[in-house]
Amino acid sequence: MKTVGRKASISSEDIINAAIALVGPHRSISSLSLREVTREAGIAPNSFYRHFKDMETLNIAIIELAGKHLRTIIRDARILIINEKSVVRVSVECFFNEMTKPGSSLPILLREGTVGSGNFQAAIKNQLDFFANELKTDLDKANDVNPKYHTQDTDVVAKAITQLVFAMGGIALNAPDTELSARIEETVKMVKFILKGASSLKEIS
């Protein structure tokens, strides 16, 4: 908690960072009060309204920031995949590494989907849909490159993998750091099971 005097000027990013610092890896942002955030940011409440209409607007801005982190994951994974590393492992490791970075907003995205206003939940859904759509694009490209291991129903598979990875990420957030590697290994195996099943869908239907 900040105890220094109020700042003469502040940016939207400063307020967002103050909110993220307050919630840490476990607290819900919907539980934050305006007073808490402005105290942490070192500003008067009136200064808050120069940047955000209300707390909901701030929360949605944080979710959008988490979406940027998702795009970082996708970008980093694609760069590493070009270097011929395991597609699944690289993607999962990038996700978990970004999730555990100090000050990351990604943990908020993992745990906030069932709380908050309709607008807030819609903002979260938009980010998850983006992640799933980008994953579907990569699966479609993989089908074109290697038809032998064709993945059926890439839209459904992408959604399943997205839900799995986010669920496992939520579990990892509440587990000791020493278990992170184990959670990554479990997630990699589960994703591979989904992909294997999808490629064999015609055979088992």
C-alpha positions in Angstrom: 0.0 0.0 0.0 1.3 3.4 -0.9 2.0 5.9 1.9 3.7 8.6 -0.1 2.0 11.9 -1.1 -0.2 12.2 -4.1 1.3 12.5 -7.5 1.0 15.7 -9.5 0.2 13.8 -12.7 -0.5 10.2 -13.6 -1.3 8.1 -16.7 -4.0 5.5 -17.4 -1.2 2.9 -17.4 -0.2 3.9 -13.9 -3.7 3.4 -12.6 -3.9 0.0 -14.4 -0.6 -1.1 -12.9 -1.8 0.0 -9.4 -4.9 -2.2 -9.7 -2.9 -5.2 -10.9 -0.5 -4.7 -8.0 -3.4 -4.8 -5.6 -5.0 -8.0 -6.9 -1.8 -10.0 -7.3 -2.2 -13.5 -8.5 -5.2 -14.4 -6.4 -7.6 -11.6 -5.7 -10.5 -10.7 -8.1 -10.4 -7.2 -9.6 -14.2 -7.0 -9.1 -13.5 -6.7 -5.4 -11.3 -3.6 -5.7 -12.7 -0.2 -4.6 -12.0 3.1 -6.2 -10.5 4.3 -2.9 -8.0 1.3 -2.8 -6.9 1.9 -6.4 -6.4 5.7 -6.1 -4.5 5.2 -2.8 -2.2 2.6 -4.4 -1.7 4.9 -7.4 -1.1 7.9 -5.2 -3.8 10.1 -6.7 -7.0 11.8 -5.6 -10.2 10.1 -6.6 -11.1 13.0 -8.9 -7.9 12.3 -10.9 -9.2 8.7 -11.6 -12.1 10.0 -13.5 -9.9 11.9 -16.0 -8.9 8.5 -17.3 -11.7 6.1 -16.5 -15.5 6.6 -16.3 -15.8 4.1 -13.4 -14.3 1.0 -12.0 -15.9 -1.2 -14.6 -14.2 0.7 -17.3 -10.9 0.2 -15.6 -11.5 -3.5 -15.2 -12.3 -3.8 -18.9 -9.1 -1.9 -19.7 -7.1 -4.5 -17.6 -8.8 -7.3 -19.5 -7.8 -5.7 -22.8 -4.2 -5.5 -21.5 -4.4 -9.2 -20.7 -5.4 -9.7 -24.3 -2.2 -8.0 -25.4 -0.4 -10.5 -23.3 -2.2 -13.3 -25.2 -1.0 -11.8 -28.5 2.5 -11.7 -27.1 2.2 -15.5 -26.3 1.0 -16.2 -29.9 3.7 -14.1 -31.4 6.5 -15.6 -29.3 5.2 -19.2 -29.9 5.1 -18.7 -33.7 8.7 -17.4 -33.7 9.9 -20.4 -31.8 7.8 -22.8 -33.9 9.6 -21.5 -37.0 12.8 -22.8 -35.4 11.2 -26.3 -35.6 10.5 -26.8 -31.9 7.5 -28.7 -30.7 4.4 -26.7 -31.5 2.4 -27.9 -28.5 5.2 -27.6 -26.0 6.3 -24.1 -27.2 2.7 -22.8 -27.1 2.0 -24.1 -23.6 5.4 -23.0 -22.2 4.9 -19.5 -23.6 1.5 -19.3 -22.0 2.6 -20.4 -18.6 5.8 -18.3 -18.7 3.7 -15.2 -19.5 1.2 -16.0 -16.8 3.9 -16.2 -14.1 5.7 -13.0 -15.0 5.7 -10.4 -12.2 3.0 -7.9 -12.8 1.3 -9.9 -15.6 -2.4 -9.2 -16.1 -2.9 -12.7 -17.6 -3.9 -14.3 -14.2 -6.8 -11.9 -14.1 -8.1 -13.3 -17.3 -7.8 -16.8 -16.0 -10.1 -16.3 -13.0 -12.5 -13.5 -13.8 -14.8 -15.1 -16.4 -17.7 -15.8 -14.0 -17.8 -12.6 -12.1 -18.5 -8.9 -12.8 -21.0 -7.2 -15.1 -22.2 -8.4 -18.5 -19.8 -5.9 -20.2 -16.9 -7.2 -18.1 -17.7 -10.9 -18.9 -18.1 -10.0 -22.6 -14.7 -8.4 -22.6 -13.2 -11.6 -21.2 -15.0 -13.7 -23.7 -13.7 -11.6 -26.6 -10.1 -12.2 -25.5 -10.7 -16.0 -25.2 -12.4 -16.0 -28.6 -9.4 -14.2 -30.0 -7.1 -16.8 -28.6 -9.2 -19.7 -29.9 -9.5 -18.1 -33.4 -5.8 -17.6 -33.7 -5.3 -21.2 -32.6 -7.8 -22.3 -35.2 -5.8 -20.4 -37.9 -2.6 -22.2 -36.9 -4.4 -25.6 -36.9 -5.8 -24.9 -40.4 -2.3 -24.0 -41.6 -0.9 -27.2 -40.1 -3.6 -29.2 -42.0 -2.4 -27.6 -45.3 1.2 -28.4 -44.5 0.7 -31.9 -43.3 -2.6 -33.4 -44.5 -1.5 -36.8 -43.2 -2.3 -35.7 -39.7 -5.4 -33.7 -40.6 -7.3 -32.2 -37.6 -11.1 -32.5 -37.8 -13.3 -29.6 -36.8 -10.5 -27.1 -36.0 -12.9 -24.6 -34.6 -14.1 -27.0 -31.9 -10.6 -28.3 -31.3 -9.3 -24.7 -30.8 -12.1 -24.0 -28.3 -11.3 -27.2 -26.4 -7.6 -26.5 -26.2 -8.3 -22.9 -25.1 -10.6 -24.0 -22.3 -8.1 -26.6 -21.2 -5.1 -24.3 -21.2 -6.9 -21.6 -19.3 -8.3 -24.1 -16.8 -4.8 -25.6 -16.2 -3.4 -22.1 -15.9 -5.9 -21.4 -13.2 -4.9 -24.5 -11.3 -1.2 -23.6 -11.7 -1.9 -20.1 -10.2 -3.0 -21.7 -7.0 -0.2 -24.3 -6.8 3.3 -23.9 -5.4 6.0 -22.7 -7.9 7.7 -26.1 -7.6 4.7 -27.7 -9.3 4.8 -25.4 -12.4 6.9 -27.8 -14.5 4.5 -30.7 -13.7 1.5 -28.6 -14.6 3.1 -27.7 -17.9 3.9 -31.4 -18.7 0.3 -32.3 -17.9 -1.1 -29.6 -20.1 1.2 -30.6 -23.0 0.0 -34.2 -22.7 -3.7 -33.2 -22.6 -3.4 -30.9 -25.6 -1.7 -33.7 -27.5 -4.5 -36.1 -26.5 -7.1 -33.6 -27.9 -5.1 -33.2 -31.2 -4.6 -37.0 -31.6 -8.3 -37.6 -31.0 -9.3 -34.9 -33.5 -7.0 -36.4 -36.1 -8.6 -39.8 -35.6 -12.2 -38.6 -35.3 -13.4 -40.3 -38.5 -12.0 -43.6 -37.3 -13.7 -43.6 -33.9 -17.1 -42.0 -34.8 
